[in-house]
Amino acid sequence: MPAGKSRCSDGAPIVDCFADPCSRSACPGDKSATCVSNYCGECTALWYGADGNLANCNNTSSCPPDQPEVQCFADPCQGATCSAYPNATCAANYCGGCNTEWFTDSGKQVQCETTS
């Protein structure tokens, strides 16, 4: 039982855990989340985001929170060309929509008006 904890607010029994639940847990979906060990009824790790709400630890998307990853009917690069940089390579970006990003052979990102 953790120090200073005598009972759970919901009446659940406090569980004596073999190890701190946070020491055996990770939150790959939110690298900035903070872990709080929960000993009420079970041994669980609760992860909280910067906003104080439970973090989405299963989200492994690299998209920013305000641009969630979307599912597109087709690859946005399929059939797309970049007239300004004809040799540029297209990379699909699913953050907030079905978007294209264009890169030169040297890896520099360039702006294109995509045509299909």
MMTF fields as JSON, N, C-alpha, C and O atoms, coordinates in Angstrom:
{
  "mmtfVersion": "1.0.0",
  "mmtfProducer": "UNKNOWN",
  "numBonds": 463,
  "numAtoms": 464,
  "numGroups": 116,
  "numChains": 1,
  "numModels": 1,
  "chainsPerModel": [1],
  "groupsPerChain": [116],
  "chainIdList": ["A"],
  "bondAtomList": [4, 2, 8, 6, 12, 10, 16, 14, 20, 18, 24, 22, 28, 26, 32, 30, 36, 34, 40, 38, 44, 42, 48, 46, 52, 50, 56, 54, 60, 58, 64, 62, 68, 66, 72, 70, 76, 74, 80, 78, 84, 82, 88, 86, 92, 90, 96, 94, 100, 98, 104, 102, 108, 106, 112, 110, 116, 114, 120, 118, 124, 122, 128, 126, 132, 130, 136, 134, 140, 138, 144, 142, 148, 146, 152, 150, 156, 154, 160, 158, 164, 162, 168, 166, 172, 170, 176, 174, 180, 178, 184, 182, 188, 186, 192, 190, 196, 194, 200, 198, 204, 202, 208, 206, 212, 210, 216, 214, 220, 218, 224, 222, 228, 226, 232, 230, 236, 234, 240, 238, 244, 242, 248, 246, 252, 250, 256, 254, 260, 258, 264, 262, 268, 266, 272, 270, 276, 274, 280, 278, 284, 282, 288, 286, 292, 290, 296, 294, 300, 298, 304, 302, 308, 306, 312, 310, 316, 314, 320, 318, 324, 322, 328, 326, 332, 330, 336, 334, 340, 338, 344, 342, 348, 346, 352, 350, 356, 354, 360, 358, 364, 362, 368, 366, 372, 370, 376, 374, 380, 378, 384, 382, 388, 386, 392, 390, 396, 394, 400, 398, 404, 402, 408, 406, 412, 410, 416, 414, 420, 418, 424, 422, 428, 426, 432, 430, 436, 434, 440, 438, 444, 442, 448, 446, 452, 450, 456, 454, 460, 458],
  "bondOrderList": [1, 1, 1, 1, 1, 1, 1, 1, 1, 1, 1, 1, 1, 1, 1, 1, 1, 1, 1, 1, 1, 1, 1, 1, 1, 1, 1, 1, 1, 1, 1, 1, 1, 1, 1, 1, 1, 1, 1, 1, 1, 1, 1, 1, 1, 1, 1, 1, 1, 1, 1, 1, 1, 1, 1, 1, 1, 1, 1, 1, 1, 1, 1, 1, 1, 1, 1, 1, 1, 1, 1, 1, 1, 1, 1, 1, 1, 1, 1, 1, 1, 1, 1, 1, 1, 1, 1, 1, 1, 1, 1, 1, 1, 1, 1, 1, 1, 1, 1, 1, 1, 1, 1, 1, 1, 1, 1, 1, 1, 1, 1, 1, 1, 1, 1],
  "groupList": [{"groupName": "MET", "atomNameList": ["N", "CA", "C", "O"], "elementList": ["N", "C", "C", "O"], "formalChargeList": [0, 0, 0, 0], "bondAtomList": [1, 0, 2, 1, 3, 2], "bondOrderList": [1, 1, 2], "singleLetterCode": "M", "chemCompType": "L-PEPTIDE LINKING"}, {"groupName": "PRO", "atomNameList": ["N", "CA", "C", "O"], "elementList": ["N", "C", "C", "O"], "formalChargeList": [0, 0, 0, 0], "bondAtomList": [1, 0, 2, 1, 3, 2], "bondOrderList": [1, 1, 2], "singleLetterCode": "P", "chemCompType": "L-PEPTIDE LINKING"}, {"groupName": "ALA", "atomNameList": ["N", "CA", "C", "O"], "elementList": ["N", "C", "C", "O"], "formalChargeList": [0, 0, 0, 0], "bondAtomList": [1, 0, 2, 1, 3, 2], "bondOrderList": [1, 1, 2], "singleLetterCode": "A", "chemCompType": "L-PEPTIDE LINKING"}, {"groupName": "GLY", "atomNameList": ["N", "CA", "C", "O"], "elementList": ["N", "C", "C", "O"], "formalChargeList": [0, 0, 0, 0], "bondAtomList": [1, 0, 2, 1, 3, 2], "bondOrderList": [1, 1, 2], "singleLetterCode": "G", "chemCompType": "PEPTIDE LINKING"}, {"groupName": "LYS", "atomNameList": ["N", "CA", "C", "O"], "elementList": ["N", "C", "C", "O"], "formalChargeList": [0, 0, 0, 0], "bondAtomList": [1, 0, 2, 1, 3, 2], "bondOrderList": [1, 1, 2], "singleLetterCode": "K", "chemCompType": "L-PEPTIDE LINKING"}, {"groupName": "SER", "atomNameList": ["N", "CA", "C", "O"], "elementList": ["N", "C", "C", "O"], "formalChargeList": [0, 0, 0, 0], "bondAtomList": [1, 0, 2, 1, 3, 2], "bondOrderList": [1, 1, 2], "singleLetterCode": "S", "chemCompType": "L-PEPTIDE LINKING"}, {"groupName": "ARG", "atomNameList": ["N", "CA", "C", "O"], "elementList": ["N", "C", "C", "O"], "formalChargeList": [0, 0, 0, 0], "bondAtomList": [1, 0, 2, 1, 3, 2], "bondOrderList": [1, 1, 2], "singleLetterCode": "R", "chemCompType": "L-PEPTIDE LINKING"}, {"groupName": "CYS", "atomNameList": ["N", "CA", "C", "O"], "elementList": ["N", "C", "C", "O"], "formalChargeList": [0, 0, 0, 0], "bondAtomList": [1, 0, 2, 1, 3, 2], "bondOrderList": [1, 1, 2], "singleLetterCode": "C", "chemCompType": "L-PEPTIDE LINKING"}, {"groupName": "ASP", "atomNameList": ["N", "CA", "C", "O"], "elementList": ["N", "C", "C", "O"], "formalChargeList": [0, 0, 0, 0], "bondAtomList": [1, 0, 2, 1, 3, 2], "bondOrderList": [1, 1, 2], "singleLetterCode": "D", "chemCompType": "L-PEPTIDE LINKING"}, {"groupName": "ILE", "atomNameList": ["N", "CA", "C", "O"], "elementList": ["N", "C", "C", "O"], "formalChargeList": [0, 0, 0, 0], "bondAtomList": [1, 0, 2, 1, 3, 2], "bondOrderList": [1, 1, 2], "singleLetterCode": "I", "chemCompType": "L-PEPTIDE LINKING"}, {"groupName": "VAL", "atomNameList": ["N", "CA", "C", "O"], "elementList": ["N", "C", "C", "O"], "formalChargeList": [0, 0, 0, 0], "bondAtomList": [1, 0, 2, 1, 3, 2], "bondOrderList": [1, 1, 2], "singleLetterCode": "V", "chemCompType": "L-PEPTIDE LINKING"}, {"groupName": "PHE", "atomNameList": ["N", "CA", "C", "O"], "elementList": ["N", "C", "C", "O"], "formalChargeList": [0, 0, 0, 0], "bondAtomList": [1, 0, 2, 1, 3, 2], "bondOrderList": [1, 1, 2], "singleLetterCode": "F", "chemCompType": "L-PEPTIDE LINKING"}, {"groupName": "THR", "atomNameList": ["N", "CA", "C", "O"], "elementList": ["N", "C", "C", "O"], "formalChargeList": [0, 0, 0, 0], "bondAtomList": [1, 0, 2, 1, 3, 2], "bondOrderList": [1, 1, 2], "singleLetterCode": "T", "chemCompType": "L-PEPTIDE LINKING"}, {"groupName": "ASN", "atomNameList": ["N", "CA", "C", "O"], "elementList": ["N", "C", "C", "O"], "formalChargeList": [0, 0, 0, 0], "bondAtomList": [1, 0, 2, 1, 3, 2], "bondOrderList": [1, 1, 2], "singleLetterCode": "N", "chemCompType": "L-PEPTIDE LINKING"}, {"groupName": "TYR", "atomNameList": ["N", "CA", "C", "O"], "elementList": ["N", "C", "C", "O"], "formalChargeList": [0, 0, 0, 0], "bondAtomList": [1, 0, 2, 1, 3, 2], "bondOrderList": [1, 1, 2], "singleLetterCode": "Y", "chemCompType": "L-PEPTIDE LINKING"}, {"groupName": "GLU", "atomNameList": ["N", "CA", "C", "O"], "elementList": ["N", "C", "C", "O"], "formalChargeList": [0, 0, 0, 0], "bondAtomList": [1, 0, 2, 1, 3, 2], "bondOrderList": [1, 1, 2], "singleLetterCode": "E", "chemCompType": "L-PEPTIDE LINKING"}, {"groupName": "LEU", "atomNameList": ["N", "CA", "C", "O"], "elementList": ["N", "C", "C", "O"], "formalChargeList": [0, 0, 0, 0], "bondAtomList": [1, 0, 2, 1, 3, 2], "bondOrderList": [1, 1, 2], "singleLetterCode": "L", "chemCompType": "L-PEPTIDE LINKING"}, {"groupName": "TRP", "atomNameList": ["N", "CA", "C", "O"], "elementList": ["N", "C", "C", "O"], "formalChargeList": [0, 0, 0, 0], "bondAtomList": [1, 0, 2, 1, 3, 2], "bondOrderList": [1, 1, 2], "singleLetterCode": "W", "chemCompType": "L-PEPTIDE LINKING"}, {"groupName": "GLN", "atomNameList": ["N", "CA", "C", "O"], "elementList": ["N", "C", "C", "O"], "formalChargeList": [0, 0, 0, 0], "bondAtomList": [1, 0, 2, 1, 3, 2], "bondOrderList": [1, 1, 2], "singleLetterCode": "Q", "chemCompType": "L-PEPTIDE LINKING"}],
  "groupTypeList": [0, 1, 2, 3, 4, 5, 6, 7, 5, 8, 3, 2, 1, 9, 10, 8, 7, 11, 2, 8, 1, 7, 5, 6, 5, 2, 7, 1, 3, 8, 4, 5, 2, 12, 7, 10, 5, 13, 14, 7, 3, 15, 7, 12, 2, 16, 17, 14, 3, 2, 8, 3, 13, 16, 2, 13, 7, 13, 13, 12, 5, 5, 7, 1, 1, 8, 18, 1, 15, 10, 18, 7, 11, 2, 8, 1, 7, 18, 3, 2, 12, 7, 5, 2, 14, 1, 13, 2, 12, 7, 2, 2, 13, 14, 7, 3, 3, 7, 13, 12, 15, 17, 11, 12, 8, 5, 3, 4, 18, 10, 18, 7, 15, 12, 12, 5],
  "groupIdList": [1, 2, 3, 4, 5, 6, 7, 8, 9, 10, 11, 12, 13, 14, 15, 16, 17, 18, 19, 20, 21, 22, 23, 24, 25, 26, 27, 28, 29, 30, 31, 32, 33, 34, 35, 36, 37, 38, 39, 40, 41, 42, 43, 44, 45, 46, 47, 48, 49, 50, 51, 52, 53, 54, 55, 56, 57, 58, 59, 60, 61, 62, 63, 64, 65, 66, 67, 68, 69, 70, 71, 72, 73, 74, 75, 76, 77, 78, 79, 80, 81, 82, 83, 84, 85, 86, 87, 88, 89, 90, 91, 92, 93, 94, 95, 96, 97, 98, 99, 100, 101, 102, 103, 104, 105, 106, 107, 108, 109, 110, 111, 112, 113, 114, 115, 116],
  "secStructList": [7, 7, 6, 6, 7, 7, 7, 7, 6, 6, 1, 7, 7, 5, 7, 7, 7, 1, 1, 7, 4, 4, 4, 4, 7, 7, 7, 6, 6, 7, 6, 6, 7, 3, 3, 3, 3, 3, 7, 5, 1, 1, 7, 3, 3, 3, 3, 3, 7, 6, 6, 1, 1, 5, 7, 7, 6, 6, 7, 7, 7, 7, 1, 7, 6, 6, 1, 7, 5, 7, 7, 7, 1, 1, 7, 6, 6, 6, 6, 7, 3, 3, 1, 1, 1, 6, 6, 7, 3, 3, 3, 3, 3, 7, 5, 1, 1, 1, 3, 3, 3, 3, 3, 7, 6, 6, 1, 7, 3, 3, 7, 7, 7, 3, 3, 7],
  "xCoordList": [0.848, 0.0, 0.896, 1.886, 0.547, 1.361, 1.272, 0.247, 2.355, 2.396, 1.353, 1.173, 0.673, -0.299, -1.668, -2.563, -1.869, -3.156, -3.819, -3.274, -4.997, -5.662, -6.91, -7.29, -7.56, -8.726, -8.989, -8.499, -9.76, -10.108, -11.424, -12.313, -11.542, -12.742, -14.002, -15.093, -13.88, -15.061, -15.348, -16.236, -14.604, -14.823, -14.104, -14.187, -13.397, -12.652, -11.5, -10.962, -11.124, -10.006, -8.685, -8.517, -7.758, -6.416, -5.65, -5.624, -5.033, -4.328, -2.833, -2.266, -2.215, -0.773, -0.121, -0.2, 0.509, 1.077, 2.506, 3.247, 2.879, 4.231, 5.24, 6.349, 4.839, 5.71, 4.856, 3.645, 5.473, 4.785, 4.249, 5.033, 2.939, 2.373, 3.028, 3.145, 3.452, 4.077, 5.466, 5.94, 6.121, 7.464, 7.421, 8.451, 6.242, 6.103, 5.166, 4.606, 4.988, 4.03, 4.646, 5.586, 4.106, 4.559, 3.346, 2.29, 3.505, 2.43, 2.985, 3.288, 3.124, 3.732, 2.926, 3.486, 1.631, 0.789, 0.913, 0.495, 1.48, 1.638, 2.909, 2.885, 4.007, 5.322, 5.425, 6.287, 4.553, 4.626, 3.67, 3.572, 2.962, 2.001, 2.713, 3.868, 1.992, 2.504, 1.763, 0.541, 2.494, 1.893, 1.56, 2.343, 0.377, -0.048, -0.423, -1.274, 0.205, -0.091, -1.43, -1.717, -2.245, -3.563, -3.579, -3.378, -3.814, -3.844, -5.262, -5.445, -6.256, -7.64, -8.292, -8.646, -8.445, -9.1, -8.204, -8.458, -7.17, -6.232, -4.961, -4.907, -3.962, -2.694, -2.665, -2.411, -2.921, -2.936, -2.163, -2.024, -1.675, -1.001, -1.987, -2.512, -2.238, -3.113, -2.24, -1.461, -2.367, -1.554, -2.395, -3.504, -1.864, -2.57, -1.771, -0.551, -2.496, -1.878, -1.679, -2.065, -1.078, -0.797, -2.07, -2.037, -3.2, -4.471, -5.151, -6.217, -4.548, -5.109, -6.08, -6.535, -6.407, -7.306, -6.495, -5.288, -7.176, -6.496, -5.879, -6.514, -4.664, -3.938, -4.371, -4.812, -4.246, -4.504, -3.176, -2.425, -2.901, -1.621, -1.547, -0.454, -2.682, -2.688, -2.465, -2.203, -2.561, -2.38, -0.895, -0.123, -0.505, 0.897, 1.104, 2.164, 0.111, 0.209, 1.209, 1.348, 1.894, 2.816, 2.136, 2.794, 0.817, 0.072, -0.101, -0.223, -0.112, -0.374, -1.811, -2.674, -2.088, -3.427, -4.549, -5.674, -4.261, -5.304, -5.487, -6.319, -4.717, -4.845, -4.808, -3.802, -5.891, -5.876, -5.701, -6.087, -5.114, -4.899, -6.238, -7.128, -6.383, -7.619, -7.357, -6.219, -8.419, -8.358, -8.821, -9.932, -8.0, -8.335, -8.792, -8.348, -9.683, -10.174, -9.041, -8.976, -8.152, -7.016, -5.779, -5.884, -4.624, -3.361, -3.357, -3.493, -3.205, -3.24, -2.116, -2.219, -1.064, 0.031, -0.242, 0.425, -1.209, -1.486, -1.902, -2.937, -1.099, -1.385, -1.067, -1.262, -0.583, -0.289, 1.061, 1.992, 1.153, 2.408, 2.674, 1.765, 3.922, 4.332, 4.97, 6.116, 4.233, 4.733, 5.957, 6.833, 6.03, 7.163, 8.454, 9.544, 8.321, 9.476, 9.135, 8.758, 9.262, 8.83, 9.512, 8.946, 10.719, 11.438, 11.227, 11.812, 10.396, 10.145, 9.382, 8.61, 9.615, 8.949, 7.797, 7.94, 6.665, 5.474, 5.454, 5.772, 5.073, 4.87, 3.476, 3.132, 2.681, 1.324, 1.38, 2.169, 0.541, 0.419, -1.057, -1.878, -1.395, -2.784, -3.194, -4.241, -2.394, -2.714, -3.724, -3.394, -4.941, -5.969, -6.596, -7.453, -6.21, -6.775, -5.911, -4.922, -6.307, -5.572, -4.635, -5.003, -3.445, -2.521, -1.295, -0.957, -0.635, 0.63, 1.736, 1.513, 2.921, 4.127, 5.152, 5.236, 5.93, 6.876, 8.302, 8.578, 9.215, 10.614, 11.528, 11.262, 12.612, 13.615, 14.49, 14.373, 15.368, 16.278, 17.173, 17.614, 17.443, 18.299, 17.523, 18.106, 16.2, 15.386, 14.753, 14.074, 14.962, 14.377, 12.896, 12.522, 12.057, 10.629, 10.37, 10.893, 9.563, 9.226, 7.713, 6.963, 7.284, 5.854, 5.424, 6.062, 4.339, 3.805, 2.313, 1.627, 1.831, 0.39, 0.13, 0.418, -0.419, -0.58, -1.671, -2.747, -1.371, -2.373, -2.492, -1.514, -3.687, -3.907, -4.317, -4.549],
  "yCoordList": [-1.17, 0.0, 1.237, 1.287, 2.249, 3.455, 4.233, 4.219, 4.909, 5.697, 6.801, 7.458, 7.003, 8.08, 7.765, 8.607, 6.59, 6.226, 5.217, 4.138, 5.555, 4.646, 4.013, 2.911, 4.693, 4.092, 4.734, 5.824, 4.047, 4.541, 5.298, 4.948, 6.331, 7.17, 6.413, 6.753, 5.398, 4.65, 3.429, 2.638, 3.272, 2.155, 0.883, -0.113, 0.888, -0.296, -0.539, 0.403, -1.801, -2.087, -1.638, -1.662, -1.233, -0.893, -2.193, -3.047, -2.33, -3.548, -3.37, -2.308, -4.42, -4.421, -4.962, -6.161, -4.111, -4.488, -4.987, -4.544, -5.91, -6.447, -5.358, -5.316, -4.475, -3.38, -2.149, -2.258, -1.003, 0.239, 0.108, -0.124, 0.249, 0.09, 0.995, 0.601, 2.185, 3.1, 2.64, 3.022, 1.827, 1.364, 0.307, -0.014, -0.235, -1.294, -0.883, -1.74, 0.415, 0.903, 2.019, 2.687, 2.209, 3.285, 3.875, 3.246, 5.064, 5.738, 6.234, 7.419, 5.332, 5.73, 6.772, 7.503, 6.848, 7.802, 9.227, 10.151, 9.433, 10.787, 10.814, 10.531, 11.154, 11.124, 12.094, 11.926, 13.114, 14.09, 13.758, 14.517, 12.625, 12.251, 11.905, 11.479, 12.099, 11.799, 10.592, 10.504, 9.67, 8.459, 8.626, 9.178, 8.135, 8.096, 6.649, 6.07, 6.068, 4.687, 4.631, 5.439, 3.66, 3.473, 2.125, 1.084, 2.148, 0.927, 0.583, -0.333, 1.29, 1.072, -0.048, 0.138, -1.194, -2.331, -3.155, -4.343, -2.558, -3.246, -2.414, -1.271, -2.998, -2.292, -1.779, -2.546, -0.497, 0.063, 1.374, 2.084, 1.662, 2.931, 3.824, 3.441, 4.996, 5.964, 7.076, 7.689, 7.334, 8.346, 9.577, 9.481, 10.73, 11.998, 12.919, 13.034, 13.574, 14.546, 15.872, 16.036, 16.82, 18.145, 18.879, 19.756, 18.52, 19.18, 18.585, 19.053, 17.556, 16.935, 15.809, 15.141, 15.583, 14.493, 13.238, 13.303, 12.094, 10.846, 10.947, 11.433, 10.495, 10.56, 9.418, 8.372, 9.618, 8.573, 7.875, 8.267, 6.844, 6.148, 5.231, 4.829, 4.893, 3.999, 4.733, 4.101, 6.045, 6.832, 6.89, 7.561, 6.19, 6.205, 7.089, 7.051, 7.868, 8.792, 9.896, 10.303, 10.37, 11.484, 12.821, 13.861, 12.793, 14.021, 14.849, 14.299, 16.18, 17.027, 16.851, 16.469, 17.117, 16.891, 17.63, 17.132, 18.805, 19.565, 19.147, 19.717, 18.153, 17.624, 16.101, 15.498, 15.464, 14.007, 13.302, 13.81, 12.131, 11.327, 10.888, 10.472, 10.978, 10.582, 9.372, 9.103, 8.654, 7.53, 8.036, 8.554, 7.897, 8.372, 7.207, 6.072, 7.508, 6.496, 5.991, 4.808, 6.904, 6.539, 7.29, 8.3, 6.796, 7.463, 8.817, 8.86, 9.922, 11.235, 11.441, 12.324, 10.652, 10.771, 10.013, 10.246, 9.116, 8.297, 9.193, 9.856, 9.208, 10.003, 11.485, 12.236, 11.929, 13.349, 13.71, 12.906, 14.921, 15.42, 16.815, 17.502, 17.216, 18.541, 19.26, 18.982, 20.179, 20.842, 21.718, 21.831, 22.334, 23.204, 22.41, 22.901, 21.173, 20.302, 18.911, 18.031, 18.701, 17.433, 16.191, 15.1, 16.334, 15.177, 14.994, 14.094, 15.838, 15.735, 14.452, 13.953, 13.937, 12.721, 13.105, 13.965, 12.468, 12.737, 11.832, 10.645, 12.418, 11.661, 11.995, 13.166, 10.977, 11.197, 11.674, 11.172, 12.642, 13.164, 13.101, 13.795, 12.272, 12.045, 12.851, 12.583, 13.822, 14.649, 15.727, 16.662, 15.595, 16.595, 16.535, 17.363, 15.603, 15.481, 14.588, 14.014, 14.486, 13.668, 14.602, 15.134, 14.799, 15.812, 15.195, 14.036, 15.992, 15.582, 16.51, 17.699, 15.954, 16.723, 16.3, 15.127, 17.265, 17.009, 17.271, 18.233, 16.388, 16.472, 16.289, 15.474, 17.068, 16.914, 15.708, 15.113, 15.356, 14.225, 14.436, 13.472, 15.701, 15.995, 15.99, 16.184, 15.766, 15.706, 17.023, 17.096, 18.074, 19.382, 19.381, 18.963, 19.856, 19.932, 21.146, 22.232, 20.953, 22.031, 22.185, 21.257, 23.368, 23.653, 23.399, 23.854, 22.667, 22.35, 22.618, 22.508, 22.971, 22.958, 21.609, 21.394, 20.704, 19.326, 19.219, 19.803, 18.459, 18.145, 16.634, 15.909, 16.177, 14.729, 14.385, 13.215],
  "zCoordList": [0.0, 0.0, 0.0, 0.73, -0.828, -0.869, 0.433, 1.113, 0.767, 2.006, 1.967, 0.942, 3.074, 3.193, 2.633, 2.717, 2.065, 1.478, 2.388, 2.62, 2.91, 3.833, 3.233, 3.63, 2.278, 1.635, 0.281, -0.015, -0.519, -1.85, -1.78, -1.003, -2.591, -2.55, -2.966, -2.51, -3.816, -4.256, -3.383, -3.7, -2.292, -1.383, -1.778, -1.06, -2.902, -3.335, -2.369, -1.788, -2.197, -1.293, -1.907, -3.126, -1.059, -1.517, -1.704, -0.818, -2.859, -3.225, -2.957, -3.211, -2.443, -2.214, -3.483, -3.753, -4.249, -5.539, -5.395, -4.518, -6.263, -6.29, -6.665, -6.132, -7.591, -8.039, -8.302, -8.494, -8.311, -8.648, -10.077, -10.997, -10.288, -11.633, -12.676, -13.837, -12.294, -13.255, -13.681, -14.751, -12.864, -13.216, -14.308, -14.903, -14.577, -15.572, -16.693, -17.377, -16.89, -17.865, -18.7, -18.27, -19.891, -20.778, -21.486, -21.56, -21.995, -22.721, -24.056, -24.196, -25.046, -26.316, -27.086, -27.902, -26.842, -27.558, -27.073, -27.77, -25.887, -25.341, -24.505, -23.307, -25.144, -24.485, -23.313, -22.45, -23.269, -22.18, -21.038, -20.074, -21.137, -20.094, -18.788, -18.779, -17.693, -16.357, -15.808, -15.919, -15.221, -14.681, -13.203, -12.429, -12.829, -11.432, -11.128, -11.804, -10.119, -9.738, -9.024, -8.14, -9.425, -8.82, -8.107, -8.732, -6.821, -6.014, -5.567, -4.765, -6.064, -5.637, -6.441, -7.605, -5.822, -6.449, -7.345, -7.546, -7.882, -8.766, -8.868, -8.412, -9.462, -9.66, -11.093, -12.021, -11.279, -12.623, -12.673, -11.677, -13.849, -14.11, -14.847, -15.892, -14.315, -14.968, -15.53, -14.8, -16.812, -17.489, -17.761, -18.288, -17.4, -17.575, -18.485, -18.371, -19.395, -20.291, -19.59, -18.433, -20.292, -19.732, -19.332, -18.469, -19.96, -19.642, -18.414, -18.015, -17.806, -16.614, -16.898, -15.969, -18.159, -18.541, -18.834, -19.068, -18.816, -19.14, -20.528, -21.465, -20.651, -21.923, -22.831, -22.354, -24.133, -25.112, -25.384, -26.277, -24.608, -24.715, -25.927, -26.326, -26.517, -27.666, -28.971, -29.994, -28.961, -30.166, -30.5, -29.815, -31.546, -31.942, -33.169, -33.793, -33.506, -34.624, -34.3, -33.147, -35.316, -35.127, -35.39, -35.423, -35.578, -35.853, -34.586, -33.491, -34.735, -33.568, -33.089, -33.879, -31.816, -31.26, -31.998, -32.056, -32.56, -33.247, -34.703, -35.409, -35.161, -36.514, -36.458, -36.834, -35.993, -35.848, -37.193, -38.246, -37.117, -38.316, -38.888, -38.146, -40.212, -40.877, -41.769, -42.154, -42.088, -43.011, -44.374, -44.493, -45.384, -46.723, -47.593, -47.419, -48.529, -49.46, -50.349, -50.681, -50.728, -51.577, -51.104, -50.409, -51.48, -51.174, -51.884, -53.107, -51.152, -51.796, -52.82, -53.671, -52.75, -53.717, -55.015, -56.023, -54.993, -56.169, -57.335, -57.277, -58.38, -59.568, -59.434, -60.39, -58.274, -58.062, -58.669, -58.665, -59.186, -59.731, -59.186, -58.72, -59.253, -58.793, -59.977, -60.332, -60.587, -61.795, -61.52, -62.377, -60.346, -60.017, -59.817, -60.11, -59.314, -59.068, -59.602, -58.828, -60.918, -61.521, -60.963, -61.027, -60.415, -59.87, -58.374, -57.772, -57.767, -56.324, -56.018, -56.837, -54.827, -54.363, -53.451, -52.582, -53.654, -52.848, -51.622, -51.699, -50.487, -49.248, -48.736, -48.58, -48.479, -47.971, -46.528, -45.726, -46.207, -44.844, -44.482, -45.082, -43.503, -43.117, -41.886, -41.298, -41.493, -40.322, -40.706, -41.435, -40.219, -40.462, -41.839, -42.148, -42.668, -44.011, -44.873, -44.418, -46.127, -47.093, -47.854, -48.902, -47.338, -47.836, -48.482, -48.237, -49.312, -49.909, -49.426, -49.196, -49.278, -48.994, -50.032, -50.395, -50.507, -51.595, -51.147, -50.43, -51.588, -51.181, -52.393, -53.276, -52.412, -53.465, -53.139, -52.068, -54.079, -53.861, -52.647, -52.023, -52.31, -51.154, -49.837, -48.77, -49.914, -48.704, -48.307, -47.283, -49.101, -48.798, -49.173, -50.268, -48.245, -48.53, -49.417, -49.166, -50.455, -51.386, -51.464, -51.164, -51.87, -52.001, -53.445, -54.394, -53.579, -54.898, -54.914, -53.898, -56.09, -56.302, -56.942, -58.119, -56.144, -56.59, -57.643, -57.511, -58.689, -59.699, -59.78, -59.596, -60.054, -60.173, -61.58, -61.887]
}
